[in-house]
Each structure stands twice: as C-alpha cells, then as structure tokens.
Amino acid sequence: MTEVFDSARAGRTRLGLSRRVCFAALMTGSLLLLSLSGCQSGDSFARLKDSGPSHEVDVSQLANAVPRVDPITIAGNKNPYTVNGVTYQLMPSAKGYSEEGEASWYGNKFHGRKTSNGETYSMYGMTAAHKTLPIPAYVRVTNIANGRQIIVRVNDRGPFHGGRIIDLSYAGAKKLGYANTGTARVRVEAIDPANFQPNSVSLPRVSAQVNKPEKIQPLLVDAKKPSAQPFLQVGVYSSMSSARQLQAQLSSITTFPVSVRRFGEVTSPVFKVWIGPIVDQSQLVALRERLVEQGRYKPFVINAVRDI
C-alpha cells in the first residue's frame, strides 16, 4: 500500500501524548525504563506507514456526510497554529471557499485515534482533514480525472505534506477512485449548511416556533396504496451475517424496531439495516444525533413503505 500520509503530521498527532508519558515516567526513578520506551513512542508512531483495511470494503452504498449547521468550537480551531516551523492562519469562514489541488488519504494508522477536535477518527467515515478551514466544515470534493463527487465533514487538521490541500478518509478516497494510487487532483468547494439542498430525502427539521404551528395542507391519500414512512438506514452489507450483527448492536441501544431488508438480484443481493418506522420527527432527529455522536454510525433518513 502506498504511504499516503506524512510522518510530520503523524508525529504531531501523538506529540502531546509522548511528552506526557515522558514527564510522568521521569518523576519516579522506578519508572525509568517506562520513560525510555515512552519517550520514543512519538518517533516510533511517526515511522509507521499508513495503510487501508486488510480486506476489501464496499463503499458503493456509503452515504455522503449530511451538511448541518454545527457550532464552531474551540477544539480543533487554535488560531494561528504552527507545524514544522510553518504557521497557519484559519479562515474566518468556510463560505465561498473553492480550491483545486492534490488530495491524499489516511487510514489504518489513525483509525480509532482522536482527530483535532477530539472526535474519534474512522477510516470508514465520510470525513477529511484540512489545514485552514474552520472545524467543522462541509465540502464537496470532485475527482477531476473521473468526475466523481462526494461530500465530507472536515474535523481534522492536515495534510502537512508538499502541496496537498486535503486529506480524505480511506472511504472517501475509495469512493473517488484514488485509494490505490494514493493521491488525486481534486476540486474542493465549501458547502453552506444553511442553504444546502440534498438530492435525496433529508433529515426533517424540528421547528423552534412551537407556539406558531404551520398550516399544513391536507394530503390526499390513495386508500389502496400504503403510505411511506420515515426510517433510519444505518448500514448496507453484502452479507446477511454482517447485517445481523449490526441489527443486534442497534437493538441493544434503541427500542424502535431494527430490521434487515434484502435488495437487489438473487445472485448479488445487498442487505440494508433499518430502524423504524419513526413517525415522530423529534424522536427521529434525537436517535440519529445519538448514533452520529457515537462515531461508528452514519445514519440517514429514507422514506419507505413499512412492509416491502
């Protein structure tokens, strides 16, 4: 696997931990041996080569990040900051940002570690690292060579290597078609979450004006046709056993029904894991947010007939 992440950023990521281990160990003579090994941890980590997963991953059904209005927090937004003698000044806003340049990706080496804003990095998530965009930010990334596009959430800093402008997760790079080559020429465009119009079913918003209910026009329903209801789709797998494992996990954290739905041809079906139906919009939003916060799930809303 081509090394796609520079050792400078890797060393910076773990530098704080290495120094704390060294300090704590040196405080006690009996821990001298620990101090010697701990003081080398940052350098050892920096020398590790990055890689993707050891098995083939199907990202064809992986959903884009869904832009939403997130607060800009102190975490991940130190301004200015310096890496390898270079000082970076953050943009005051992501609005209007557009740039073309080289993209890389990072994977197994950082999987499960903390990003710059304290979230847990997953190489299967639709996230990215950028040097100067405020965190979090949402960007559309286009592979100029093949026209493929994805939307990712910026929650990390980097890449600090050459002229690269963005570091995507392994999954993001695979969806754009450059996971095997390591880098690609891309166009990165910021998305304004407040004005974002998704092409598919978006997450319903709960109005804060509860004392001023909207006037809703009556919906004419064909009694012979079952009406669609909202579900959360949490995962898509090529094997039933993997889908069943996720079903068991989700059943332990929610009281809503969790089902596995089979789609596609008999010879090559896919198995989608759904939660629902969840007709109460506030409960739908709350459950989706709870799953997203855990870092392992990327749920999105779909409308479907209950029994299909």
DOBA-330718 format. One record per residue (C-alpha): residue number from 1; residue in one letter; x, y, z. Coordinates in pm, 1 decimal. Layout:
@i:NUM; aa:A; X:X; Y:Y; Z:Z
...
//
This chain:
@i:1; aa:M; X:0.0; Y:0.0; Z:0.0
@i:2; aa:T; X:135.3; Y:342.7; Z:-90.1
@i:3; aa:E; X:214.3; Y:561.4; Z:208.4
@i:4; aa:V; X:-31.0; Y:844.7; Z:178.4
@i:5; aa:F; X:23.1; Y:1037.8; Z:499.5
@i:6; aa:D; X:333.3; Y:1223.9; Z:600.1
@i:7; aa:S; X:534.1; Y:1142.8; Z:910.4
@i:8; aa:A; X:535.4; Y:1507.5; Z:1018.4
@i:9; aa:R; X:161.8; Y:1506.9; Z:1082.3
@i:10; aa:A; X:178.2; Y:1167.1; Z:1244.2
@i:11; aa:G; X:444.4; Y:1286.9; Z:1486.6
@i:12; aa:R; X:241.9; Y:1598.2; Z:1569.6
@i:13; aa:T; X:-70.9; Y:1398.6; Z:1636.0
@i:14; aa:R; X:88.9; Y:1195.0; Z:1912.0
@i:15; aa:L; X:342.1; Y:1453.9; Z:2032.7
@i:16; aa:G; X:135.2; Y:1564.1; Z:2329.2
@i:17; aa:L; X:86.5; Y:1207.0; Z:2449.9
@i:18; aa:S; X:456.3; Y:1127.1; Z:2415.8
@i:19; aa:R; X:559.6; Y:1428.9; Z:2623.8
@i:20; aa:R; X:308.6; Y:1348.6; Z:2898.1
@i:21; aa:V; X:430.9; Y:991.3; Z:2920.1
@i:22; aa:C; X:793.4; Y:1107.4; Z:2939.9
@i:23; aa:F; X:719.0; Y:1358.0; Z:3216.0
@i:24; aa:A; X:520.8; Y:1114.5; Z:3428.4
@i:25; aa:A; X:783.6; Y:844.2; Z:3394.0
@i:26; aa:L; X:1076.4; Y:1070.6; Z:3481.1
@i:27; aa:M; X:906.3; Y:1178.6; Z:3802.6
@i:28; aa:T; X:973.1; Y:834.7; Z:3954.7
@i:29; aa:G; X:1305.3; Y:653.5; Z:3943.1
@i:30; aa:S; X:1134.4; Y:316.4; Z:3948.6
@i:31; aa:L; X:968.0; Y:405.6; Z:3618.1
@i:32; aa:L; X:1290.8; Y:491.7; Z:3437.6
@i:33; aa:L; X:1250.1; Y:203.8; Z:3195.9
@i:34; aa:L; X:898.8; Y:320.3; Z:3110.5
@i:35; aa:S; X:1028.1; Y:671.0; Z:3043.8
@i:36; aa:L; X:1283.8; Y:543.9; Z:2798.6
@i:37; aa:S; X:1025.3; Y:349.8; Z:2599.3
@i:38; aa:G; X:755.7; Y:617.4; Z:2630.9
@i:39; aa:C; X:984.6; Y:891.9; Z:2507.7
@i:40; aa:Q; X:1029.1; Y:701.1; Z:2185.2
@i:41; aa:S; X:658.2; Y:645.6; Z:2122.4
@i:42; aa:G; X:611.4; Y:961.8; Z:1916.0
@i:43; aa:D; X:903.9; Y:882.4; Z:1686.2
@i:44; aa:S; X:800.2; Y:519.0; Z:1654.0
@i:45; aa:F; X:447.5; Y:618.8; Z:1559.9
@i:46; aa:A; X:577.0; Y:870.2; Z:1305.5
@i:47; aa:R; X:777.4; Y:598.4; Z:1132.1
@i:48; aa:L; X:476.6; Y:370.1; Z:1089.7
@i:49; aa:K; X:342.7; Y:350.5; Z:735.2
@i:50; aa:D; X:-24.2; Y:411.8; Z:672.8
@i:51; aa:S; X:-248.5; Y:160.6; Z:500.3
@i:52; aa:G; X:-606.4; Y:79.2; Z:418.5
@i:53; aa:P; X:-805.6; Y:-210.6; Z:565.8
@i:54; aa:S; X:-675.9; Y:-564.7; Z:518.3
@i:55; aa:H; X:-999.3; Y:-669.8; Z:348.2
@i:56; aa:E; X:-1198.2; Y:-538.3; Z:53.6
@i:57; aa:V; X:-1454.5; Y:-273.8; Z:154.3
@i:58; aa:D; X:-1766.6; Y:-197.4; Z:-48.7
@i:59; aa:V; X:-1832.0; Y:178.1; Z:-24.8
@i:60; aa:S; X:-2084.1; Y:195.5; Z:-309.3
@i:61; aa:Q; X:-2373.5; Y:236.7; Z:-66.1
@i:62; aa:L; X:-2190.3; Y:464.3; Z:177.9
@i:63; aa:A; X:-2383.6; Y:789.2; Z:212.9
@i:64; aa:N; X:-2233.1; Y:1136.8; Z:191.6
@i:65; aa:A; X:-2194.5; Y:1345.9; Z:502.7
@i:66; aa:V; X:-2513.0; Y:1549.2; Z:553.1
@i:67; aa:P; X:-2432.3; Y:1920.9; Z:597.4
@i:68; aa:R; X:-2586.9; Y:2075.8; Z:904.7
@i:69; aa:V; X:-2530.2; Y:2395.1; Z:1099.1
@i:70; aa:D; X:-2271.3; Y:2292.8; Z:1361.2
@i:71; aa:P; X:-2123.0; Y:2528.8; Z:1620.1
@i:72; aa:I; X:-1758.8; Y:2625.4; Z:1569.4
@i:73; aa:T; X:-1588.1; Y:2514.6; Z:1890.6
@i:74; aa:I; X:-1250.5; Y:2591.7; Z:2045.0
@i:75; aa:A; X:-1146.6; Y:2230.3; Z:1994.9
@i:76; aa:G; X:-964.1; Y:2195.4; Z:1664.7
@i:77; aa:N; X:-961.0; Y:2569.5; Z:1593.9
@i:78; aa:K; X:-645.8; Y:2700.6; Z:1755.7
@i:79; aa:N; X:-559.2; Y:3012.9; Z:1558.6
@i:80; aa:P; X:-288.6; Y:3059.2; Z:1448.3
@i:81; aa:Y; X:-101.4; Y:2731.7; Z:1491.2
@i:82; aa:T; X:242.6; Y:2614.5; Z:1383.8
@i:83; aa:V; X:354.9; Y:2277.8; Z:1245.9
@i:84; aa:N; X:712.9; Y:2203.2; Z:1134.0
@i:85; aa:G; X:802.4; Y:2571.2; Z:1153.1
@i:86; aa:V; X:512.7; Y:2681.4; Z:932.1
@i:87; aa:T; X:237.9; Y:2897.1; Z:1084.9
@i:88; aa:Y; X:-118.0; Y:2855.6; Z:957.8
@i:89; aa:Q; X:-397.1; Y:3113.2; Z:989.0
@i:90; aa:L; X:-752.1; Y:2976.9; Z:988.6
@i:91; aa:M; X:-1014.1; Y:3114.9; Z:753.3
@i:92; aa:P; X:-1278.2; Y:3322.9; Z:935.4
@i:93; aa:S; X:-1548.1; Y:3130.9; Z:747.9
@i:94; aa:A; X:-1579.1; Y:2842.6; Z:502.0
@i:95; aa:K; X:-1824.7; Y:3035.2; Z:283.2
@i:96; aa:G; X:-1705.4; Y:3084.9; Z:-72.0
@i:97; aa:Y; X:-1401.4; Y:2860.2; Z:-38.3
@i:98; aa:S; X:-1303.3; Y:2677.2; Z:-357.1
@i:99; aa:E; X:-964.1; Y:2533.2; Z:-448.7
@i:100; aa:E; X:-803.9; Y:2282.3; Z:-682.4
@i:101; aa:G; X:-504.3; Y:2075.6; Z:-583.5
@i:102; aa:E; X:-377.1; Y:1738.4; Z:-473.3
@i:103; aa:A; X:-570.2; Y:1518.7; Z:-229.7
@i:104; aa:S; X:-431.6; Y:1231.1; Z:-26.3
@i:105; aa:W; X:-593.7; Y:998.0; Z:226.5
@i:106; aa:Y; X:-524.4; Y:847.6; Z:568.0
@i:107; aa:G; X:-642.8; Y:519.1; Z:710.8
@i:108; aa:N; X:-540.4; Y:236.8; Z:941.7
@i:109; aa:K; X:-259.3; Y:427.1; Z:1110.8
@i:110; aa:F; X:-502.4; Y:676.6; Z:1261.3
@i:111; aa:H; X:-816.7; Y:460.2; Z:1280.5
@i:112; aa:G; X:-963.6; Y:489.1; Z:1632.3
@i:113; aa:R; X:-742.3; Y:782.8; Z:1731.6
@i:114; aa:K; X:-859.8; Y:1134.9; Z:1809.0
@i:115; aa:T; X:-898.9; Y:1399.2; Z:1541.2
@i:116; aa:S; X:-802.6; Y:1761.4; Z:1601.2
@i:117; aa:N; X:-1142.6; Y:1844.2; Z:1751.9
@i:118; aa:G; X:-1148.6; Y:1538.7; Z:1978.9
@i:119; aa:E; X:-1372.8; Y:1313.7; Z:1771.9
@i:120; aa:T; X:-1274.2; Y:953.6; Z:1700.7
@i:121; aa:Y; X:-1136.8; Y:903.9; Z:1352.0
@i:122; aa:S; X:-1283.9; Y:625.6; Z:1141.3
@i:123; aa:M; X:-1132.5; Y:543.7; Z:804.6
@i:124; aa:Y; X:-1480.6; Y:426.7; Z:701.6
@i:125; aa:G; X:-1640.7; Y:764.6; Z:774.4
@i:126; aa:M; X:-1700.6; Y:1049.2; Z:529.4
@i:127; aa:T; X:-1457.8; Y:1293.0; Z:690.8
@i:128; aa:A; X:-1148.1; Y:1491.6; Z:596.1
@i:129; aa:A; X:-855.0; Y:1694.9; Z:724.7
@i:130; aa:H; X:-780.6; Y:2048.5; Z:605.7
@i:131; aa:K; X:-517.1; Y:2298.2; Z:715.6
@i:132; aa:T; X:-717.9; Y:2621.2; Z:739.0
@i:133; aa:L; X:-1094.2; Y:2563.1; Z:713.2
@i:134; aa:P; X:-1283.5; Y:2616.1; Z:1039.2
@i:135; aa:I; X:-1379.6; Y:2290.1; Z:1209.6
@i:136; aa:P; X:-1633.7; Y:2155.7; Z:1148.4
@i:137; aa:A; X:-1696.1; Y:2241.0; Z:783.2
@i:138; aa:Y; X:-1859.5; Y:2056.8; Z:494.7
@i:139; aa:V; X:-1703.5; Y:2038.4; Z:148.8
@i:140; aa:R; X:-1782.6; Y:1883.4; Z:-187.1
@i:141; aa:V; X:-1477.9; Y:1708.1; Z:-330.7
@i:142; aa:T; X:-1459.7; Y:1627.2; Z:-702.6
@i:143; aa:N; X:-1203.6; Y:1396.4; Z:-858.8
@i:144; aa:I; X:-1115.1; Y:1595.3; Z:-1170.3
@i:145; aa:A; X:-994.4; Y:1285.6; Z:-1357.5
@i:146; aa:N; X:-1322.5; Y:1091.9; Z:-1339.9
@i:147; aa:G; X:-1584.9; Y:1345.7; Z:-1227.8
@i:148; aa:R; X:-1682.2; Y:1155.4; Z:-912.6
@i:149; aa:Q; X:-1808.8; Y:1370.4; Z:-625.4
@i:150; aa:I; X:-1854.3; Y:1320.6; Z:-251.8
@i:151; aa:I; X:-1947.6; Y:1538.0; Z:46.5
@i:152; aa:V; X:-1733.6; Y:1510.2; Z:358.9
@i:153; aa:R; X:-1716.6; Y:1672.5; Z:702.0
@i:154; aa:V; X:-1387.2; Y:1840.7; Z:792.5
@i:155; aa:N; X:-1296.8; Y:1752.5; Z:1152.1
@i:156; aa:D; X:-916.5; Y:1726.0; Z:1143.9
@i:157; aa:R; X:-600.9; Y:1921.0; Z:1053.3
@i:158; aa:G; X:-359.1; Y:1837.9; Z:770.8
@i:159; aa:P; X:-214.0; Y:1731.5; Z:538.6
@i:160; aa:F; X:125.1; Y:1887.3; Z:610.4
@i:161; aa:H; X:299.5; Y:1740.5; Z:308.7
@i:162; aa:G; X:401.9; Y:1923.3; Z:-6.0
@i:163; aa:G; X:121.8; Y:2099.0; Z:-188.2
@i:164; aa:R; X:-162.8; Y:1872.0; Z:-79.6
@i:165; aa:I; X:-479.3; Y:2061.8; Z:5.3
@i:166; aa:I; X:-699.4; Y:1796.2; Z:169.6
@i:167; aa:D; X:-666.8; Y:1456.0; Z:334.0
@i:168; aa:L; X:-973.1; Y:1234.3; Z:293.5
@i:169; aa:S; X:-1064.7; Y:927.1; Z:490.7
@i:170; aa:Y; X:-987.9; Y:594.3; Z:323.3
@i:171; aa:A; X:-1358.9; Y:552.6; Z:241.3
@i:172; aa:G; X:-1375.0; Y:897.2; Z:81.2
@i:173; aa:A; X:-1071.4; Y:827.1; Z:-135.4
@i:174; aa:K; X:-1212.2; Y:490.3; Z:-238.1
@i:175; aa:K; X:-1542.6; Y:647.6; Z:-342.7
@i:176; aa:L; X:-1349.4; Y:897.8; Z:-553.8
@i:177; aa:G; X:-1144.3; Y:617.5; Z:-708.7
@i:178; aa:Y; X:-791.8; Y:700.2; Z:-592.1
@i:179; aa:A; X:-741.5; Y:479.3; Z:-285.1
@i:180; aa:N; X:-497.7; Y:258.3; Z:-476.4
@i:181; aa:T; X:-291.3; Y:540.7; Z:-625.0
@i:182; aa:G; X:-266.8; Y:741.9; Z:-301.3
@i:183; aa:T; X:-332.0; Y:1088.9; Z:-443.3
@i:184; aa:A; X:-554.2; Y:1261.5; Z:-698.9
@i:185; aa:R; X:-615.9; Y:1604.4; Z:-845.7
@i:186; aa:V; X:-938.8; Y:1735.7; Z:-692.0
@i:187; aa:R; X:-1159.5; Y:2039.9; Z:-661.4
@i:188; aa:V; X:-1273.2; Y:2125.3; Z:-307.3
@i:189; aa:E; X:-1577.6; Y:2351.1; Z:-260.8
@i:190; aa:A; X:-1726.0; Y:2459.2; Z:70.0
@i:191; aa:I; X:-2095.9; Y:2392.8; Z:131.5
@i:192; aa:D; X:-2313.4; Y:2634.7; Z:326.9
@i:193; aa:P; X:-2519.0; Y:2401.4; Z:551.3
@i:194; aa:A; X:-2789.4; Y:2663.5; Z:596.9
@i:195; aa:N; X:-2864.9; Y:2662.3; Z:223.4
@i:196; aa:F; X:-2782.5; Y:2301.6; Z:141.9
@i:197; aa:Q; X:-3039.2; Y:2123.0; Z:-74.1
@i:198; aa:P; X:-2977.8; Y:1747.4; Z:-77.8
@i:199; aa:N; X:-3073.9; Y:1544.9; Z:-381.2
@i:200; aa:S; X:-3227.7; Y:1270.6; Z:-167.6
@i:201; aa:V; X:-3452.1; Y:1267.0; Z:138.2
@i:202; aa:S; X:-3304.3; Y:1496.7; Z:401.3
@i:203; aa:L; X:-3332.4; Y:1497.0; Z:775.9
@i:204; aa:P; X:-3652.3; Y:1671.8; Z:883.6
@i:205; aa:R; X:-3605.6; Y:1980.5; Z:1093.7
@i:206; aa:V; X:-3796.5; Y:2042.4; Z:1413.7
@i:207; aa:S; X:-3932.8; Y:2395.3; Z:1429.6
@i:208; aa:A; X:-3841.7; Y:2600.2; Z:1735.7
@i:209; aa:Q; X:-4162.6; Y:2804.8; Z:1694.3
@i:210; aa:V; X:-4384.1; Y:2554.8; Z:1869.9
@i:211; aa:N; X:-4635.6; Y:2825.0; Z:1952.4
@i:212; aa:K; X:-4685.8; Y:2903.5; Z:1580.7
@i:213; aa:P; X:-4773.8; Y:2577.5; Z:1410.2
@i:214; aa:E; X:-4750.5; Y:2564.4; Z:1033.3
@i:215; aa:K; X:-5066.7; Y:2539.7; Z:831.6
@i:216; aa:I; X:-5041.8; Y:2205.9; Z:656.2
@i:217; aa:Q; X:-5249.7; Y:2136.9; Z:350.5
@i:218; aa:P; X:-5448.7; Y:1814.6; Z:372.7
@i:219; aa:L; X:-5277.6; Y:1525.3; Z:199.3
@i:220; aa:L; X:-5488.9; Y:1318.8; Z:-39.3
@i:221; aa:V; X:-5400.5; Y:954.2; Z:20.7
@i:222; aa:D; X:-5497.4; Y:666.4; Z:-201.2
@i:223; aa:A; X:-5653.2; Y:417.2; Z:38.5
@i:224; aa:K; X:-5537.5; Y:130.3; Z:-181.5
@i:225; aa:K; X:-5172.5; Y:236.1; Z:-158.0
@i:226; aa:P; X:-4978.5; Y:213.2; Z:168.8
@i:227; aa:S; X:-4812.6; Y:545.8; Z:256.6
@i:228; aa:A; X:-4438.4; Y:580.2; Z:301.2
@i:229; aa:Q; X:-4292.6; Y:625.4; Z:649.1
@i:230; aa:P; X:-3955.8; Y:754.6; Z:773.2
@i:231; aa:F; X:-3677.3; Y:510.4; Z:862.6
@i:232; aa:L; X:-3313.5; Y:548.2; Z:956.7
@i:233; aa:Q; X:-3081.9; Y:347.5; Z:732.6
@i:234; aa:V; X:-2768.6; Y:269.6; Z:932.5
@i:235; aa:G; X:-2575.5; Y:18.4; Z:722.8
@i:236; aa:V; X:-2551.0; Y:-167.8; Z:392.6
@i:237; aa:Y; X:-2374.5; Y:-503.4; Z:363.9
@i:238; aa:S; X:-2310.3; Y:-768.9; Z:105.9
@i:239; aa:S; X:-2357.5; Y:-1047.1; Z:363.7
@i:240; aa:M; X:-2657.5; Y:-1124.0; Z:581.8
@i:241; aa:S; X:-2438.6; Y:-1221.5; Z:878.6
@i:242; aa:S; X:-2274.7; Y:-875.5; Z:891.2
@i:243; aa:A; X:-2615.4; Y:-709.1; Z:869.2
@i:244; aa:R; X:-2743.9; Y:-928.6; Z:1151.6
@i:245; aa:Q; X:-2450.1; Y:-826.3; Z:1370.8
@i:246; aa:L; X:-2533.3; Y:-460.4; Z:1324.1
@i:247; aa:Q; X:-2900.9; Y:-535.7; Z:1386.5
@i:248; aa:A; X:-2809.6; Y:-691.1; Z:1721.9
@i:249; aa:Q; X:-2594.1; Y:-391.5; Z:1817.2
@i:250; aa:L; X:-2866.4; Y:-140.7; Z:1733.3
@i:251; aa:S; X:-3137.0; Y:-342.4; Z:1907.9
@i:252; aa:S; X:-2943.0; Y:-302.9; Z:2231.7
@i:253; aa:I; X:-2944.3; Y:78.0; Z:2213.7
@i:254; aa:T; X:-3293.6; Y:159.0; Z:2082.2
@i:255; aa:T; X:-3647.1; Y:43.5; Z:2145.1
@i:256; aa:F; X:-3753.6; Y:108.1; Z:1785.2
@i:257; aa:P; X:-3774.4; Y:-197.1; Z:1556.7
@i:258; aa:V; X:-3447.9; Y:-282.2; Z:1379.8
@i:259; aa:S; X:-3484.9; Y:-481.7; Z:1059.9
@i:260; aa:V; X:-3266.8; Y:-621.3; Z:782.0
@i:261; aa:R; X:-3401.8; Y:-564.6; Z:429.9
@i:262; aa:R; X:-3279.9; Y:-753.6; Z:125.2
@i:263; aa:F; X:-3246.2; Y:-568.2; Z:-206.0
@i:264; aa:G; X:-3108.7; Y:-647.5; Z:-548.8
@i:265; aa:E; X:-3071.6; Y:-957.1; Z:-757.3
@i:266; aa:V; X:-3073.4; Y:-1307.5; Z:-612.6
@i:267; aa:T; X:-2712.6; Y:-1368.7; Z:-717.1
@i:268; aa:S; X:-2572.2; Y:-1044.5; Z:-568.2
@i:269; aa:P; X:-2811.0; Y:-900.1; Z:-309.3
@i:270; aa:V; X:-2735.3; Y:-626.8; Z:-55.7
@i:271; aa:F; X:-2870.2; Y:-618.4; Z:297.6
@i:272; aa:K; X:-2974.7; Y:-285.7; Z:446.2
@i:273; aa:V; X:-3023.0; Y:-230.0; Z:819.2
@i:274; aa:W; X:-3315.7; Y:-2.2; Z:902.0
@i:275; aa:I; X:-3453.5; Y:140.2; Z:1224.9
@i:276; aa:G; X:-3819.9; Y:228.4; Z:1229.9
@i:277; aa:P; X:-4058.1; Y:342.3; Z:1119.3
@i:278; aa:I; X:-4014.7; Y:652.1; Z:1339.8
@i:279; aa:V; X:-4308.2; Y:880.4; Z:1270.8
@i:280; aa:D; X:-4227.5; Y:1132.0; Z:1546.3
@i:281; aa:Q; X:-3980.6; Y:1379.6; Z:1393.3
@i:282; aa:S; X:-3826.1; Y:1480.4; Z:1726.6
@i:283; aa:Q; X:-3757.4; Y:1115.8; Z:1812.2
@i:284; aa:L; X:-3613.9; Y:1060.3; Z:1463.8
@i:285; aa:V; X:-3377.0; Y:1355.7; Z:1499.4
@i:286; aa:A; X:-3276.0; Y:1259.1; Z:1854.3
@i:287; aa:L; X:-3195.0; Y:898.6; Z:1762.8
@i:288; aa:R; X:-2997.2; Y:999.2; Z:1453.8
@i:289; aa:E; X:-2794.0; Y:1250.5; Z:1655.2
@i:290; aa:R; X:-2724.4; Y:990.6; Z:1923.9
@i:291; aa:L; X:-2597.1; Y:740.8; Z:1668.4
@i:292; aa:V; X:-2379.5; Y:1000.8; Z:1494.4
@i:293; aa:E; X:-2223.9; Y:1106.1; Z:1826.7
@i:294; aa:Q; X:-2107.6; Y:750.6; Z:1889.8
@i:295; aa:G; X:-1880.3; Y:784.8; Z:1585.9
@i:296; aa:R; X:-1941.7; Y:436.8; Z:1445.3
@i:297; aa:Y; X:-2262.9; Y:501.0; Z:1255.6
@i:298; aa:K; X:-2364.1; Y:719.5; Z:960.5
@i:299; aa:P; X:-2745.8; Y:701.5; Z:965.4
@i:300; aa:F; X:-2959.3; Y:888.0; Z:715.9
@i:301; aa:V; X:-3331.9; Y:926.0; Z:666.9
@i:302; aa:I; X:-3526.2; Y:743.8; Z:399.7
@i:303; aa:N; X:-3897.9; Y:723.3; Z:328.5
@i:304; aa:A; X:-4030.5; Y:379.4; Z:251.4
@i:305; aa:V; X:-4337.5; Y:163.7; Z:282.6
@i:306; aa:R; X:-4316.7; Y:-34.0; Z:603.8
@i:307; aa:D; X:-4366.8; Y:-381.9; Z:458.8
@i:308; aa:I; X:-4164.4; Y:-432.2; Z:144.5
//
